[in-house]
Amino acid sequence: MPDYTQIQIGDSAEIRHTITASDIEKFVALTGDDNKMHVDENFAGRTSFKKPVVHGMLGASFISTVIGTKLPGDGALWFSQSLEFLLPVRIGDEITVRAEVLRKIDAEQIIELQTDIINQHKQKVTTGKAKVKVIAQEKPSVVEETTVRKKVALIIGATGGIGQATCRMLAKQGFDVAVHYFSNEKRAFDLVASVKNEGRAAHAFKADIFKPEDIQHLAEDVTRKLGTVTVLVNAATVKIPAIKWASVAWDDITQQWDINVRASFYLCKGIIPLMEKQKYGKIILLTTMYTESTPPAELMGYVTAKYALNGFAKALAVEMAPKNITVNLVSPGMTDTELVADVPEKVKLLNAMKAPMKRLAQSEDVAGAIAYLASDAADYITGETIRVNGGQTML
């Protein structure tokens, strides 16, 4: 709950959102406002606007999100709002919705906010002022002397094969699960339902992990809805094309570098401060067995990035150990997921035959190793790599 006394004039908060056709469809379904200016391209094309304009109140509704989740947050009673719509908003526009404290009315615990919506061109499209009463929560008369740490896992790339298996396995181990996704919304919400069927809390969170500000918002939203993250798993990945040296471009290297190293760096920067406050946390990253033996040809970008990730994880493990935060790696062999769907069956069969166990890894095999590192049984393990490759490398 917000503490009115800690809110200062000049405090601000913001969120970003990209307007989609789905947003308009949902708004029309909810409100019944199917004005052709908003939903009919032919109609809008015959007006001075030339194409559909997003409902002004659709964008303005995100002011409620800022007030209700960030400034002041839970318990906010938003009772007054003025609005002026300055410019049209279109499908595809990225809006930044910002609130800033202008003044405080101490006797009634009310704050007045400047509320602005700005598009990706830094143009102010909507402006106004809001008044919000900060509702205080009654404090319990008896405080328990000891509390059990809540287990909350944030799974990045949760809609992939390994990510899905990890969410389900951690739910069975008693974790509440934050399901991260970027584009596959339906799968994310199906996964949330699956976790809830295990009797655990779960929410889906959309975020661009290449944007530090998105990760900051992600951390805040997860904390508000589920509690402080105790386990961070980065299972995000991209396609791994085989490219001969003669055709390799620097962009091929950076694409793999970004998803493995840059994203992990931003995620750790955003989540570790929360772990430091509770003096506990686990970070689990996915590497590859190709960094532990002769790598296959034509995977330079992938192998280079994974070597760098290994170094990143071990260096971070050293610094985080005194803070009771562990950092470990899981190193799968070829795993039977959508990522290898386009790999020829012959290649997959040959990989399976190289393993003493004569099969490819399954998502559940990898998730099992992740779940072990996430458990209390692995509290004294850090800087390590668990290999899940059916015996292809034994060190």
TISE-589900 format. One record per residue (C-alpha): residue in one letter; x, y, z; residue number from 0. Coordinates in steps of 0.25 Angstrom, whole numbers. Example, Ala and Ser with C-alpha at 12.3 -4.5 7.8 and 13.67 -1.06 7.14 Angstrom:
2
  residuo      X      Y      Z  num
        A     49    -18     31    0
        S     55     -4     29    1
//
This chain:
395
  residuo      X      Y      Z  num
        M      0      0      0    0
        P      5     14     -3    1
        D     10     23      9    2
        Y      4     37      7    3
        T     16     43     15    4
        Q     26     37      6    5
        I     20     43     -7    6
        Q     27     56    -11    7
        I     24     67    -20    8
        G     31     64    -33    9
        D     30     49    -32   10
        S     26     43    -45   11
        A     23     30    -52   12
        E     20     25    -66   13
        I     17     13    -74   14
        R     18     10    -89   15
        H      9      3    -98   16
        T      8      0   -113   17
        I     -7      2   -118   18
        T    -11    -10   -126   19
        A    -24    -14   -134   20
        S    -27    -24   -123   21
        D    -28    -12   -113   22
        I    -38     -5   -121   23
        E    -46    -18   -123   24
        K    -46    -20   -108   25
        F    -50     -6   -105   26
        V    -62     -6   -115   27
        A    -66    -20   -109   28
        L    -66    -14    -95   29
        T    -72      0    -97   30
        G    -80     -2   -110   31
        D    -74     10   -116   32
        D    -73      5   -131   33
        N    -72     19   -137   34
        K    -67     17   -151   35
        M    -57     28   -149   36
        H    -50     18   -140   37
        V    -53      4   -147   38
        D    -56      7   -162   39
        E    -44     10   -171   40
        N    -52     13   -183   41
        F    -61     23   -175   42
        A    -49     29   -168   43
        G    -42     30   -182   44
        R    -52     40   -186   45
        T    -50     49   -175   46
        S    -39     59   -172   47
        F    -32     49   -163   48
        K    -30     39   -175   49
        K    -29     27   -166   50
        P    -36     22   -153   51
        V    -33     29   -140   52
        V    -32     22   -127   53
        H    -42     25   -117   54
        G    -37     36   -108   55
        M    -42     29    -96   56
        L    -35     16    -99   57
        G    -22     24    -98   58
        A    -27     31    -86   59
        S    -31     18    -79   60
        F    -16     15    -77   61
        I    -15     27    -67   62
        S    -23     18    -58   63
        T    -12      8    -60   64
        V     -1     18    -56   65
        I     -9     23    -44   66
        G    -14      9    -39   67
        T     -1      2    -40   68
        K     10     12    -39   69
        L      7     26    -34   70
        P      2     25    -23   71
        G     -1     10    -26   72
        D    -10      0    -19   73
        G    -21      7    -11   74
        A    -22     19    -20   75
        L    -36     25    -21   76
        W    -36     33    -34   77
        F    -48     43    -33   78
        S    -45     54    -42   79
        Q    -39     56    -56   80
        S    -39     67    -67   81
        L    -34     63    -81   82
        E    -31     70    -94   83
        F    -28     62   -106   84
        L    -18     70   -114   85
        L    -14     60   -126   86
        P    -20     47   -132   87
        V    -14     34   -128   88
        R    -13     22   -138   89
        I    -11      7   -138   90
        G      4      4   -136   91
        D      7     17   -128   92
        E     15     15   -116   93
        I      9     24   -105   94
        T     16     28    -92   95
        V      6     31    -81   96
        R     12     39    -70   97
        A      8     45    -57   98
        E     15     55    -48   99
        V     11     60    -34  100
        L      8     75    -35  101
        R      3     77    -20  102
        K     -2     70     -8  103
        I    -14     73      1  104
        D     -9     67     14  105
        A    -23     69     22  106
        E    -30     59     13  107
        Q    -18     51      8  108
        I    -20     55     -7  109
        I    -10     57    -18  110
        E    -12     65    -31  111
        L     -5     59    -43  112
        Q     -1     65    -56  113
        T     -5     54    -66  114
        D      1     54    -80  115
        I      1     44    -92  116
        I     12     45   -102  117
        N     14     38   -115  118
        Q     27     32   -121  119
        H     30     45   -128  120
        K     31     52   -114  121
        Q     18     59   -117  122
        K      8     61   -106  123
        V     -6     55   -110  124
        T    -14     56    -98  125
        T    -12     65    -85  126
        G    -20     67    -72  127
        K    -20     67    -57  128
        A    -24     57    -48  129
        K    -28     56    -33  130
        V    -25     44    -25  131
        K    -28     40    -10  132
        V    -18     32     -4  133
        I    -25     21      4  134
        A    -17     16     16  135
        Q    -17      1     20  136
        E    -20     -2     34  137
        K     -8     -9     41  138
        P    -10    -22     47  139
        S    -10    -22     62  140
        V     -1    -34     63  141
        V     11    -36     55  142
        E     17    -50     53  143
        E     31    -51     58  144
        T     35    -61     47  145
        T     31    -62     32  146
        V     33    -72     22  147
        R     39    -67      9  148
        K     30    -67     -3  149
        K     35    -74    -15  150
        V     33    -66    -28  151
        A     39    -70    -41  152
        L     41    -60    -53  153
        I     42    -69    -65  154
        I     47    -61    -77  155
        G     44    -67    -91  156
        A     33    -75    -84  157
        T     25    -78    -96  158
        G     37    -86   -102  159
        G     38   -101   -100  160
        I     48   -101    -89  161
        G     41    -89    -83  162
        Q     27    -95    -82  163
        A     33   -108    -76  164
        T     40   -100    -66  165
        C     27    -92    -62  166
        R     20   -105    -60  167
        M     31   -112    -52  168
        L     33   -100    -43  169
        A     18    -99    -40  170
        K     18   -113    -36  171
        Q     30   -109    -26  172
        G     21    -98    -20  173
        F     26    -86    -27  174
        D     17    -75    -32  175
        V     20    -72    -46  176
        A     22    -59    -54  177
        V     21    -63    -69  178
        H     28    -54    -78  179
        Y     25    -53    -93  180
        F     28    -43   -104  181
        S     18    -47   -115  182
        N     11    -61   -112  183
        E      0    -55   -103  184
        K     -9    -67   -105  185
        R      1    -77   -101  186
        A      5    -69    -89  187
        F     -9    -68    -84  188
        D    -11    -83    -86  189
        L      1    -85    -78  190
        V     -4    -76    -67  191
        A    -16    -85    -67  192
        S     -8    -98    -66  193
        V      0    -92    -54  194
        K    -13    -88    -47  195
        N    -18   -103    -49  196
        E     -6   -107    -40  197
        G    -12    -98    -29  198
        R     -1    -87    -31  199
        A     -3    -72    -34  200
        A      2    -68    -48  201
        H      1    -55    -57  202
        A      6    -53    -71  203
        F     15    -41    -73  204
        K     19    -35    -87  205
        A     32    -28    -88  206
        D     43    -25    -98  207
        I     56    -30    -91  208
        F     65    -22    -99  209
        K     59     -9    -93  210
        P     64     -6    -78  211
        E     51      2    -76  212
        D     42    -10    -80  213
        I     50    -18    -70  214
        Q     48     -8    -59  215
        H     33     -8    -61  216
        L     33    -23    -62  217
        A     40    -24    -48  218
        E     30    -14    -42  219
        D     18    -21    -48  220
        V     23    -35    -43  221
        T     26    -30    -29  222
        R     12    -24    -28  223
        K      4    -36    -33  224
        L     12    -48    -28  225
        G     23    -43    -19  226
        T     38    -41    -19  227
        V     45    -50    -29  228
        T     53    -61    -23  229
        V     57    -68    -36  230
        L     60    -62    -49  231
        V     61    -72    -61  232
        N     65    -67    -75  233
        A     60    -77    -85  234
        A     58    -67    -96  235
        T     64    -70   -110  236
        V     64    -68   -125  237
        K     66    -76   -137  238
        I     80    -82   -139  239
        P     83    -82   -153  240
        A     95    -90   -159  241
        I    103    -79   -166  242
        K    116    -82   -173  243
        W    128    -73   -170  244
        A    128    -66   -183  245
        S    114    -62   -181  246
        V    114    -58   -167  247
        A    111    -43   -164  248
        W    113    -36   -151  249
        D     98    -35   -149  250
        D     98    -50   -148  251
        I    107    -49   -137  252
        T    100    -38   -130  253
        Q     87    -44   -131  254
        Q     91    -56   -123  255
        W    100    -47   -113  256
        D     87    -39   -111  257
        I     78    -50   -107  258
        N     88    -57    -98  259
        V     97    -46    -92  260
        R     91    -33    -94  261
        A     77    -37    -89  262
        S     83    -45    -77  263
        F     91    -33    -73  264
        Y     78    -24    -74  265
        L     70    -34    -66  266
        C     80    -36    -55  267
        K     82    -21    -54  268
        G     66    -20    -52  269
        I     64    -32    -43  270
        I     76    -33    -34  271
        P     73    -20    -26  272
        L     60    -27    -22  273
        M     68    -40    -18  274
        E     78    -31    -10  275
        K     67    -25     -2  276
        Q     62    -39      3  277
        K     77    -45      4  278
        Y     73    -56     -5  279
        G     72    -60    -20  280
        K     75    -70    -31  281
        I     79    -67    -45  282
        I     79    -78    -55  283
        L     83    -76    -69  284
        L     84    -86    -81  285
        T     97    -89    -88  286
        T    100   -100    -98  287
        M    109   -112    -98  288
        Y    115   -107   -110  289
        T    124    -98   -101  290
        E    130   -111    -94  291
        S    135   -119   -106  292
        T    138   -116   -121  293
        P    126   -108   -126  294
        P    119   -111   -139  295
        A    122   -103   -151  296
        E    114    -91   -156  297
        L    109    -87   -142  298
        M    119    -76   -140  299
        G    109    -65   -134  300
        Y    102    -75   -125  301
        V    115    -82   -120  302
        T    122    -68   -118  303
        A    110    -63   -110  304
        K    109    -75   -101  305
        Y    124    -74    -97  306
        A    122    -60    -93  307
        L    110    -64    -85  308
        N    118    -74    -78  309
        G    128    -63    -74  310
        F    117    -54    -70  311
        A    110    -64    -61  312
        K    123    -68    -54  313
        A    128    -54    -52  314
        L    114    -50    -46  315
        A    114    -62    -37  316
        V    126    -57    -30  317
        E    121    -43    -27  318
        M    107    -48    -23  319
        A    111    -60    -14  320
        P    113    -51     -2  321
        K     99    -46     -3  322
        N     93    -60     -3  323
        I     90    -59    -18  324
        T     94    -71    -26  325
        V     97    -71    -41  326
        N     97    -84    -49  327
        L     96    -89    -63  328
        V     89   -101    -69  329
        S     95   -107    -82  330
        P     86   -115    -91  331
        G     89   -123   -103  332
        M     80   -122   -115  333
        T     66   -122   -109  334
        D     54   -126   -116  335
        T     46   -112   -117  336
        E     41   -103   -127  337
        L     55    -97   -128  338
        V     60   -109   -136  339
        A     47   -112   -143  340
        D     54   -108   -156  341
        V     66   -117   -154  342
        P     66   -129   -163  343
        E     62   -142   -157  344
        K     75   -148   -161  345
        V     83   -137   -153  346
        K     74   -139   -141  347
        L     76   -154   -142  348
        L     91   -153   -142  349
        N     91   -144   -130  350
        A     83   -154   -123  351
        M     92   -165   -126  352
        K    104   -158   -121  353
        A     98   -158   -107  354
        P    101   -170    -99  355
        M     86   -170    -95  356
        K     82   -170   -110  357
        R     72   -159   -110  358
        L     70   -144   -111  359
        A     68   -136    -98  360
        Q     53   -133    -95  361
        S     48   -119    -90  362
        E     45   -126    -77  363
        D     59   -132    -75  364
        V     65   -117    -76  365
        A     54   -112    -67  366
        G     57   -123    -57  367
        A     71   -117    -55  368
        I     66   -103    -54  369
        A     56   -107    -44  370
        Y     67   -114    -36  371
        L     76   -101    -36  372
        A     63    -93    -32  373
        S     61   -102    -20  374
        D     66   -100     -6  375
        A     74   -112     -8  376
        A     84   -104    -17  377
        D     85    -92     -8  378
        Y    100    -95     -7  379
        I    103    -97    -22  380
        T    108    -85    -30  381
        G    116    -82    -42  382
        E    113    -96    -47  383
        T    108   -103    -59  384
        I     99   -114    -60  385
        R    100   -122    -72  386
        V     87   -128    -78  387
        N     92   -135    -91  388
        G     90   -150    -89  389
        G    105   -152    -86  390
        Q    111   -146    -98  391
        T    121   -138    -90  392
        M    126   -143    -77  393
        L    136   -134    -69  394
//
